[in-house]
Amino acid sequence: MPQQLQWYASTLSHYVGAAVAIVALMWLTNRGLRRLGLRGDAAMGLALVVPWLLGFLIWNAGPIVASLYFSFTDYNVLQAPKVVGLANYEKLIGGDPNFWPSVRLTMAYSALTVPIGLVGSVAAAIMLNQGVKGIGLWRTLYYLPAILPAFVTALLWRLMFLPTRGGLVNSATEPIWSLFSDKPPGWFLDRDMLLWGFVIMSFWGVFGANTVIVLAGLKNIPRDLYEAASVDGAGVLARVRHITLPQLSPTLFYLIVMGIIAAVQVFDQPLFIQLPPGSPTFLNVYLYQQGFTLFQMGYASAIAWFMFVIILVLTLAVFRSSTAWVYYESEAKR
């Protein structure tokens, strides 16, 4: 017990020391900026940003630059990095038979989960926005799955997707799959079905979180727009098409970008679910296997930068297309 108290006291002292150091850094920065002629809120604002910026440079920018360097090296953690030029990228593009199947699986997963999840979230949010009683309770119930730890979600769905007739999902869908086969779907143990298992599982967390965000966007739409449309004789579908979706477009834009980033980087659930031998895995899990199982840190860094390029290209495409379909009321008033 005394050792535990000593540990608590030591930890508390470290936190207090860090807090004092941050406050001192902000005070010194504010004072220095004022001496340089910067006044008022500008100096205080920059002083508040400095601790975060310093933390970013140490804990984020440093590892990012290091990973870029390691991607051009042969580095196995135990020995010093050896520069090999573009060898890791050449292996990644043409010499690794497991890489492109992982890319295809990840892209297929992203192409399915992002639009299907978005459509489902918008539909659920519109229904919940129709004067439902106890809306706070419904929001909580929809969001609860999003706060469950990833490994708990993986374990739950692995049990639900048991590849037997007794599995919960197979039992519920037996009238459907029994029309085409005598054997129940293997889901995560079947190379042809594992993608659909992960797609269904993704809705467990993403659907509820996105629904809450879309519902918040619906609450910000002026009611007089719907009243004017009703007076003009617009039906439900017309109001959704010409009022709801344009007004929600900034929210949908945000969800699409964040959904793409999350889908390409999916990691937790595939890591905790054992896939059949010889089947491809997701790109982020493959990166983890190369870096932390095989200790090929140089090659893993190259995979990480390839993932960065994929996310960059996809998000830039969404940003470029946003001028045609994202509506900002502030811009319309100019």
GUPA-362107 format. One line per field, with one value per residue (C-alpha): residue in three letters; x, y, z. Coordinates in nm, 2 decimals, always signed. Example, Ala and Ser with C-alpha at 12.3 -4.5 7.8 and 13.67 -1.06 7.14 Angstrom:
2
code (ala, ser)
xx (+1.23, +1.37)
yy (-0.45, -0.11)
zz (+0.78, +0.71)
***
This chain:
334
code (met, pro, gln, gln, leu, gln, trp, tyr, ala, ser, thr, leu, ser, his, tyr, val, gly, ala, ala, val, ala, ile, val, ala, leu, met, trp, leu, thr, asn, arg, gly, leu, arg, arg, leu, gly, leu, arg, gly, asp, ala, ala, met, gly, leu, ala, leu, val, val, pro, trp, leu, leu, gly, phe, leu, ile, trp, asn, ala, gly, pro, ile, val, ala, ser, leu, tyr, phe, ser, phe, thr, asp, tyr, asn, val, leu, gln, ala, pro, lys, val, val, gly, leu, ala, asn, tyr, glu, lys, leu, ile, gly, gly, asp, pro, asn, phe, trp, pro, ser, val, arg, leu, thr, met, ala, tyr, ser, ala, leu, thr, val, pro, ile, gly, leu, val, gly, ser, val, ala, ala, ala, ile, met, leu, asn, gln, gly, val, lys, gly, ile, gly, leu, trp, arg, thr, leu, tyr, tyr, leu, pro, ala, ile, leu, pro, ala, phe, val, thr, ala, leu, leu, trp, arg, leu, met, phe, leu, pro, thr, arg, gly, gly, leu, val, asn, ser, ala, thr, glu, pro, ile, trp, ser, leu, phe, ser, asp, lys, pro, pro, gly, trp, phe, leu, asp, arg, asp, met, leu, leu, trp, gly, phe, val, ile, met, ser, phe, trp, gly, val, phe, gly, ala, asn, thr, val, ile, val, leu, ala, gly, leu, lys, asn, ile, pro, arg, asp, leu, tyr, glu, ala, ala, ser, val, asp, gly, ala, gly, val, leu, ala, arg, val, arg, his, ile, thr, leu, pro, gln, leu, ser, pro, thr, leu, phe, tyr, leu, ile, val, met, gly, ile, ile, ala, ala, val, gln, val, phe, asp, gln, pro, leu, phe, ile, gln, leu, pro, pro, gly, ser, pro, thr, phe, leu, asn, val, tyr, leu, tyr, gln, gln, gly, phe, thr, leu, phe, gln, met, gly, tyr, ala, ser, ala, ile, ala, trp, phe, met, phe, val, ile, ile, leu, val, leu, thr, leu, ala, val, phe, arg, ser, ser, thr, ala, trp, val, tyr, tyr, glu, ser, glu, ala, lys, arg)
xx (+0.00, +0.27, +0.44, +0.10, +0.06, +0.42, +0.34, +0.03, +0.22, +0.50, +0.25, +0.06, +0.38, +0.47, +0.13, +0.15, +0.50, +0.39, +0.10, +0.33, +0.57, +0.29, +0.16, +0.51, +0.57, +0.25, +0.33, +0.69, +0.56, +0.29, +0.54, +0.79, +0.53, +0.41, +0.77, +0.79, +0.49, +0.20, -0.08, -0.41, -0.58, -0.33, -0.05, -0.26, -0.39, -0.04, +0.07, -0.21, -0.12, +0.25, +0.22, +0.01, +0.25, +0.55, +0.38, +0.29, +0.65, +0.79, +0.52, +0.38, +0.61, +0.92, +0.78, +0.64, +0.97, +1.14, +0.90, +0.97, +1.34, +1.29, +1.08, +1.41, +1.60, +1.63, +1.56, +1.47, +1.49, +1.79, +2.04, +2.11, +1.90, +2.07, +1.97, +1.83, +1.68, +1.35, +1.38, +1.10, +0.86, +0.97, +0.89, +0.56, +0.45, +0.58, +0.75, +0.51, +0.23, +0.03, +0.03, -0.21, -0.48, -0.47, -0.51, -0.81, -0.98, -0.93, -1.06, -1.36, -1.44, -1.41, -1.63, -1.91, -1.90, -1.88, -2.19, -2.40, -2.33, -2.40, -2.74, -2.84, -2.74, -2.93, -3.24, -3.23, -3.17, -3.46, -3.69, -3.56, -3.62, -3.99, -4.09, -4.00, -4.06, -3.76, -3.52, -3.23, -3.27, -3.27, -2.96, -2.79, -2.89, -2.77, -2.44, -2.36, -2.20, -1.95, -1.80, -1.74, -1.38, -1.29, -1.19, -1.53, -1.70, -1.48, -1.56, -1.93, -1.95, -1.73, -1.98, -2.27, -2.11, -2.03, -2.02, -2.28, -2.65, -2.65, -2.48, -2.71, -2.68, -2.70, -3.01, -3.18, -3.10, -3.15, -3.47, -3.25, -2.92, -3.10, -3.24, -2.90, -2.69, -2.72, -2.43, -2.45, -2.22, -1.87, -1.84, -1.49, -1.38, -1.48, -1.26, -1.56, -1.77, -1.53, -1.56, -1.94, -1.89, -1.66, -1.90, -2.19, -1.98, -1.87, -2.23, -2.22, -2.01, -2.02, -2.39, -2.48, -2.21, -2.30, -2.67, -2.61, -2.40, -2.66, -2.94, -2.75, -2.73, -3.10, -3.18, -2.99, -3.21, -3.46, -3.82, -3.95, -3.80, -4.01, -4.32, -4.27, -4.22, -4.54, -4.74, -4.61, -4.73, -4.39, -4.41, -4.19, -3.94, -3.92, -3.85, -3.58, -3.42, -3.44, -3.41, -3.28, -2.99, -2.86, -2.87, -2.70, -2.43, -2.16, -2.23, -2.23, -1.91, -1.75, -1.88, -1.75, -1.40, -1.38, -1.54, -1.28, -0.99, -1.14, -1.22, -0.87, -0.71, -0.94, -0.73, -0.88, -1.16, -0.96, -0.67, -0.89, -1.07, -0.87, -0.90, -0.87, -0.52, -0.41, -0.68, -0.58, -0.60, -0.66, -0.38, -0.33, -0.32, -0.07, +0.14, +0.13, +0.23, +0.53, +0.65, +0.57, +0.56, +0.84, +1.02, +1.06, +1.02, +1.15, +0.90, +0.62, +0.70, +0.68, +0.33, +0.23, +0.33, +0.14, -0.17, -0.11, -0.11, -0.43, -0.61, -0.47, -0.59, -0.94, -0.99, -0.86, -1.11, -1.39, -1.27, -1.25, -1.60, -1.74, -1.78, -2.05, -2.26, -2.18, -2.39, -2.28, -2.54, -2.28, -2.14, -2.49, -2.55, -2.25)
yy (+0.00, +0.25, +0.18, +0.24, +0.57, +0.66, +0.59, +0.80, +1.09, +1.06, +1.06, +1.36, +1.55, +1.49, +1.61, +1.92, +1.99, +1.96, +2.19, +2.45, +2.42, +2.47, +2.78, +2.92, +2.86, +3.05, +3.33, +3.37, +3.35, +3.61, +3.84, +3.80, +3.87, +4.19, +4.31, +4.25, +4.48, +4.23, +4.33, +4.21, +3.90, +3.83, +3.78, +3.57, +3.35, +3.27, +3.20, +2.95, +2.78, +2.74, +2.44, +2.25, +2.34, +2.23, +1.90, +1.85, +1.91, +1.67, +1.39, +1.41, +1.60, +1.42, +1.07, +1.17, +1.29, +0.98, +0.75, +0.92, +0.86, +0.50, +0.43, +0.46, +0.23, -0.13, -0.10, -0.39, -0.20, -0.41, -0.27, +0.07, +0.18, +0.11, +0.34, +0.13, +0.41, +0.32, -0.06, -0.06, +0.11, -0.11, -0.42, -0.26, -0.20, -0.51, -0.75, -0.82, -1.07, -0.98, -0.61, -0.54, -0.79, -0.59, -0.27, -0.41, -0.54, -0.20, -0.01, -0.24, -0.20, +0.18, +0.19, +0.00, +0.13, +0.51, +0.55, +0.28, +0.41, +0.77, +0.68, +0.48, +0.76, +1.03, +0.81, +0.73, +1.10, +1.22, +0.97, +1.07, +1.43, +1.39, +1.49, +1.16, +1.15, +1.10, +1.21, +1.23, +0.86, +0.76, +0.97, +0.79, +0.45, +0.52, +0.65, +0.39, +0.14, +0.40, +0.42, +0.05, -0.06, -0.20, -0.54, -0.58, -0.50, -0.75, -1.03, -0.96, -0.98, -1.28, -1.46, -1.34, -1.45, -1.80, -2.01, -2.26, -2.28, -2.18, -1.85, -1.56, -1.40, -1.74, -1.83, -1.50, -1.52, -1.90, -1.85, -1.65, -1.85, -2.18, -2.10, -2.10, -2.34, -2.63, -2.48, -2.16, -1.87, -1.89, -1.51, -1.44, -1.79, -1.76, -1.56, -1.46, -1.35, -1.18, -0.85, -0.84, -0.94, -0.64, -0.41, -0.51, -0.49, -0.13, -0.01, -0.10, +0.20, +0.43, +0.43, +0.57, +0.83, +0.96, +0.96, +1.19, +1.43, +1.44, +1.49, +1.79, +1.92, +1.88, +2.08, +2.38, +2.38, +2.68, +2.55, +2.83, +2.67, +2.36, +2.57, +2.77, +2.44, +2.30, +2.61, +2.56, +2.20, +2.02, +1.66, +1.48, +1.36, +1.71, +1.87, +1.62, +1.67, +2.05, +2.15, +1.88, +1.75, +2.09, +2.23, +1.91, +1.91, +2.06, +1.79, +1.52, +1.66, +1.63, +1.28, +1.16, +1.29, +1.15, +0.82, +0.78, +0.84, +0.60, +0.33, +0.33, +0.32, +0.05, -0.15, -0.26, -0.50, -0.69, -0.72, -0.90, -1.13, -1.43, -1.45, -1.78, -1.88, -1.73, -1.45, -1.09, -0.86, -0.49, -0.25, -0.10, -0.45, -0.56, -0.26, -0.36, -0.72, -0.60, -0.35, -0.51, -0.88, -0.91, -0.59, -0.46, -0.10, +0.04, -0.15, -0.07, +0.30, +0.27, +0.11, +0.40, +0.66, +0.47, +0.48, +0.85, +0.90, +0.70, +0.91, +1.23, +1.15, +1.05, +1.35, +1.59, +1.44, +1.50, +1.85, +1.93, +1.79, +1.98, +2.31, +2.14, +2.00, +2.15, +2.45, +2.71, +2.97, +3.23, +3.22, +3.24, +3.57, +3.74)
zz (+0.00, +0.08, -0.26, -0.43, -0.25, -0.34, -0.71, -0.70, -0.53, -0.79, -1.08, -0.94, -0.89, -1.26, -1.38, -1.16, -1.28, -1.64, -1.58, -1.42, -1.71, -1.96, -1.78, -1.75, -2.12, -2.21, -1.98, -2.12, -2.47, -2.41, -2.24, -2.53, -2.79, -2.61, -2.60, -2.98, -3.02, -3.04, -2.82, -2.68, -2.79, -3.06, -2.82, -2.58, -2.86, -2.99, -2.63, -2.59, -2.92, -2.84, -2.60, -2.85, -3.13, -2.93, -2.85, -3.22, -3.32, -3.07, -3.08, -3.43, -3.67, -3.55, -3.60, -3.94, -4.06, -3.91, -4.09, -4.42, -4.37, -4.26, -4.57, -4.77, -4.54, -4.44, -4.07, -3.83, -3.50, -3.38, -3.63, -3.76, -4.06, -4.39, -4.68, -4.97, -5.18, -5.35, -5.28, -5.03, -5.27, -5.56, -5.34, -5.24, -5.60, -5.78, -5.55, -5.27, -5.36, -5.04, -5.08, -5.36, -5.23, -4.91, -5.10, -5.29, -4.98, -4.81, -5.11, -5.14, -4.77, -4.80, -5.12, -4.94, -4.58, -4.65, -4.88, -4.72, -4.37, -4.48, -4.64, -4.34, -4.10, -4.29, -4.31, -3.94, -3.85, -4.06, -3.88, -3.54, -3.63, -3.67, -3.32, -3.16, -2.78, -2.56, -2.83, -2.58, -2.49, -2.86, -2.93, -2.64, -2.76, -3.11, -2.99, -2.72, -2.97, -3.08, -2.73, -2.69, -2.71, -3.04, -2.91, -2.74, -3.07, -3.25, -2.99, -3.00, -3.38, -3.40, -3.17, -3.38, -3.70, -3.59, -3.91, -3.80, -3.80, -3.43, -3.50, -3.43, -3.78, -3.96, -3.75, -3.83, -4.21, -4.26, -4.47, -4.71, -4.74, -4.73, -5.07, -5.22, -5.02, -4.77, -4.56, -4.37, -4.46, -4.31, -4.28, -4.13, -4.21, -4.57, -4.81, -5.02, -4.72, -4.48, -4.65, -4.60, -4.24, -4.18, -4.37, -4.15, -3.83, -3.93, -3.89, -3.52, -3.43, -3.73, -3.79, -3.44, -3.43, -3.78, -3.70, -3.40, -3.62, -3.90, -3.64, -3.51, -3.86, -3.92, -3.60, -3.76, -4.07, -4.05, -4.01, -4.23, -4.54, -4.48, -4.41, -4.73, -4.93, -4.78, -4.88, -5.24, -5.24, -5.21, -5.10, -4.86, -5.12, -5.28, -4.94, -4.87, -5.21, -5.24, -4.87, -4.64, -4.85, -4.97, -4.61, -4.48, -4.75, -4.52, -4.26, -4.53, -4.67, -4.33, -4.27, -4.62, -4.56, -4.21, -4.32, -4.60, -4.36, -4.10, -4.36, -4.52, -4.17, -4.03, -3.78, -3.45, -3.56, -3.83, -3.58, -3.32, -3.57, -3.70, -4.08, -4.28, -4.39, -4.72, -4.72, -4.76, -4.46, -4.44, -4.53, -4.18, -4.03, -4.30, -4.20, -3.84, -3.92, -4.13, -3.86, -3.53, -3.61, -3.87, -3.75, -4.11, -4.00, -4.33, -4.54, -4.29, -4.32, -4.70, -4.66, -4.42, -4.68, -4.95, -4.73, -4.68, -5.06, -5.10, -4.83, -4.98, -5.33, -5.21, -4.99, -5.25, -5.50, -5.25, -5.18, -5.56, -5.61, -5.31, -5.51, -5.71, -5.43, -5.09, -5.01, -4.76, -4.66, -4.57, -4.92, -5.07, -4.88, -5.04)
***
